[in-house]
Amino acid sequence: MVGFEIGIAERFFALPPAARLERILDATFADWCVNLNHGVSLVYDNACAMIHGVTSGIFAAEDKPGEGPFAIFSSRLGLPIDLGLDNFNPDAGALSLPDANGKQRFLLMLQTAVRSLSTDDAPLEPRYLLPQEPAIFDALAEAYEQIFAVQFRFWAKDLADESARYQAFRASLADHPEVVCVEKDFSAMLRVKHRFRIKRKEPLETFETAVRGIAIGRDIQGA
């Protein structure tokens, strides 16, 4: 984990939830396009470095990291919370370190951020925004003053099942009225084939493709 001043968290959490989600989509889309077109290394250290940079961009953390009380983490080891499904444990985010009284102010949970930036067909699972186990949920809400749990995806609209997957996702939201959802349309020159693969010998062949960006979040006012 790398520390920053608490101001970057205060500015982010002062935004309405929908504005936070829109910022996340805007801050991550360019990285997703680069990863899709030129490949992305999922070696653990490389993936952690990629996600750390993306998370810093979400907070617009222009200051050099130091020993500040707000820490960005880019590994599920940084926040080992059981959400009820292994693939949806938080693998990135940021949190406030305890103050002198042991209180913690902010927690951002980015779920499966590596998958978000290394695939164009990963599902969204609103039910796994926060832990399924009531005792774990309550302990989390007690520990932090404000929690924002997020999943985001970019779905290229040229995929054969994009429409069916989108309809299934929208239907799933009916069971989760507590979830905030933001969608944003993008367009980019994307690789035709061999997406997210590194060092292909074939020349890079691209065409302009519409992309659906989706971010969902749940905001919890804790202790």
Secondary structure, DSSP 8 states (H G I E B T S, - for coil): -EEE-THHHHHHHTS-HHHHHHHHHHHHHHHHHHHHHH----SHHHHHHHHHHHHHHHTT--S--BS-SEEEE-SGGGS----SSGGGSEEEEEEE---TTS-EEEEEEEETHHHHTS-S-----GGGSS-SSHHHHHHHHHHEEEEEEEEEEEEETTSTTHHHHHHHHHHHHTT-TT-EEEEEEEEEEEESSSTT-SS-SS---EEEEEEEEEEEEEEEE--
